[in-house]
Every structure is written in C-alpha cells, then in structure tokens.
Amino acid sequence: KAIVVERYGRTPPNIGKGFVTGFGLESGAIATSVSADTHHLTSIGTNDEDMASTLNRVMELQGGIVVMEKSLVLAELNLPIGGFVSLEKFEEVAHDLGELHAAAKKLGCGLSSPLMALCFLGNPSLPELKLSDKGLMHMSTRIIPLETD
C-alpha cells in the first residue's frame, strides 16, 4: 500500500491512496516528509497500523524519515527544517541514512536506494503513474480514481 498525505493545513487533509510494486516489503512501513516538489507526507507499507505509526512519528519529529515494524521504530532521521533538512552534522546524517537503508532491507526491501524511490513516488509532475494527495495520477490522463462513491 501507499499513501500521500497533504501537509499544508487543509482540514481534513487530502489523502491519496494507491498501491506500489518493486519495494518488496514483507512487513512494516516506511514514511517520509521528503517528497520531490510537493513535500507531502508519503508512506508505503504492508499494513495500515505501521503506515499510520510511521506518519505519526514523522509528524512528531516535525519532518523526517522513519522505518517501523509492529509500531516500533527501527530507524529514523530527524529533518525538522521544512521537513527535509537536518540540524545534524553530515557524518550523523550519513550514519542515520545507513541505518534507514539497513532497516528497510530488514523489512524485505531489495532496492539499493529505497528512500530515493519513496521520495519520488509522490511527485505527480514526473512522467508515468505517481501518487499525489489527490490520488493516483498520470501526466497525460490526470487523476485516476481508485474508489467509487
């Protein structure tokens, strides 16, 4: 599963829902406030509880990247400046990114750079299918509904 949550003050926020392949997660969830161009909150996961927990933790951090399993934090990177900039030194950020990649691998992710893939998943201005806070999008066809009323 994948979701993108608008984070700029709409009440209730727009929440785009969809599915993603290629990450290979077997359990848990990953969430980030880093999303190219939009910087909405994005989460992928195998279950709603872990996805909600990762998003809640990202919000507690006031921005960042979080990997969780069974609602327990496996790794995280705090990015409190705009949701995509750290206050830590380069070496600490690099260490935390290594821990995040290792945690994603523990969940079954086989991508060499799962965080970059996640960061671009929610950018609807790029070609091909993407997920926005309004739903599944394709640049040539616009919004593709996954739900019916």
Buried (B, 14 or more C-beta within 10 A) or exposed (E): BBBBBBBEEEEEBBBBBBEBEEBEBEBBBBBBBBBBEBBBBBBBBBBEEBBBBBBBBBBEBEBBBBBBBEBEEBBBBBBBEEBBEBEEEEEEBEEBBEBBBEBBBBBEBEBEEBBEBBBBBBBBEBEEBBBBBBBBBEEEEEEEEEEEE
